[in-house]
Amino acid sequence: MLAVGCTSCAGNAARSCQVLAGPGWDRTAAPADATALMALDGLQEDGKLIWLQKGEDQLMACRYGGPLVSPGCQTSHAYAFKRSNGAWHANGELLDTCGD
């Protein structure tokens, strides 16, 4: 029963993050420099982020809040990064107040 619940949460998290990111974003493994990227936004990489990629120069780290954070509401908070001139830069945040 617990494994099914965790699988369901992971599915909801990935789906919520991909909807928040929008078209053209694909799920990817955490980059080797994930800790440095998150530090650009003053945050820590906790190993629970869902990473998405759009092309070679755009990454997004998404944290799924789910109903435990907001009862009855599936939420996601994402941090976008863009590479220009060979360096990564923070490129804004996205917040889904209540997904489907």
Backbone hydrogen bonds, N-H to C=O, Kabsch-Sander energy under -0.5 kcal/mol:
donor,donor_aa,acceptor,acceptor_aa,energy
5,G,1,M,-2.0
6,C,2,L,-2.3
7,T,3,A,-2.4
8,S,4,V,-2.5
9,C,5,G,-2.3
10,A,6,C,-2.5
11,G,7,T,-2.2
12,N,8,S,-2.6
13,A,9,C,-2.8
14,A,10,A,-2.4
15,R,11,G,-2.3
16,S,12,N,-2.9
17,C,13,A,-2.5
18,Q,14,A,-2.4
19,V,15,R,-2.2
20,L,16,S,-2.2
21,A,17,C,-2.4
22,G,18,Q,-2.1
25,W,22,G,-1.1
26,D,53,Q,-2.7
28,T,51,W,-2.7
34,A,31,P,-1.8
37,L,33,D,-2.4
38,M,34,A,-2.6
39,A,35,T,-1.7
40,L,36,A,-0.9
40,L,37,L,-1.0
41,D,37,L,-0.5
41,D,38,M,-1.4
42,G,39,A,-1.6
43,L,38,M,-2.5
46,D,44,Q,-0.7
50,I,62,C,-2.9
51,W,28,T,-0.6
51,W,49,L,-0.6
52,L,60,M,-2.6
53,Q,26,D,-2.9
54,K,58,Q,-2.2
59,L,81,F,-2.3
60,M,52,L,-2.3
61,A,79,Y,-2.5
62,C,50,I,-2.8
62,C,60,M,-0.5
63,R,77,H,-3.0
64,Y,62,C,-0.5
65,G,63,R,-0.6
65,G,75,T,-2.7
66,G,75,T,-1.2
69,V,65,G,-0.9
69,V,66,G,-1.0
70,S,66,G,-2.0
73,C,70,S,-2.5
74,Q,99,G,-0.7
75,T,73,C,-0.7
76,S,96,D,-0.8
77,H,63,R,-2.3
78,A,94,L,-3.1
79,Y,61,A,-2.8
80,A,92,G,-2.8
81,F,59,L,-3.0
82,K,89,H,-2.5
83,R,57,D,-2.6
84,S,82,K,-0.5
84,S,87,A,-2.5
87,A,84,S,-1.8
89,H,82,K,-2.0
91,N,80,A,-3.4
94,L,78,A,-2.5
96,D,76,S,-2.7
97,T,95,L,-0.7
99,G,74,Q,-3.3
